[in-house]
């Protein structure tokens, strides 16, 4: 199990892969990428938050909080890229927990509105989601080429951006369904779906960070049994 992990992160010798000269252009490129993605997410957070409060949408509110989570993840990557493999693995697990934060907000709002579902305003909801697709799609595209360069860190950012695009498409579909049924229930159900996606993304990042932890132990000559 550990051999693929070691090969995957290029850590076949005791020198950290980030310290090798041939990897420096890749690291610099990833730094620039995550900085751009962080700025994009932070800027759109304010846009979607304002629309979510105006439209009265639980799912859109949860998605706006998710933009803050993506901002934090990418800024943490920017700070941690020069860290050794073992420390990156620890931060990767921390990010797996961070990914759960937006789902917790969505879950709290969902539970609070089950007694009296509020029908969201569909038009601003759909327009905001189209903008979110553009931002998250751009972020995922930028991170796709670099997601294996930072191990669990860049995997965290890419998985989050990719899942966000799916969430935005689901929000648009939910808006169309709301027009048809004239009910707040689709918005609440989508909140549960956002929670499921966040759980899957967190598990994905946790698995990669565990591979890094084992790879770091193997490089140090420790028993990984």
Secondary structure as UniProt FT lines:
FT   HELIX           2..8
FT   TURN            9..10
FT   HELIX           17..19
FT   HELIX           21..23
FT   HELIX           24..55
FT   HELIX           58..80
FT   TURN            81..82
FT   HELIX           85..98
FT   HELIX           100..113
FT   HELIX           122..144
FT   TURN            145..149
FT   HELIX           152..181
FT   HELIX           185..219
FT   TURN            220..221
//
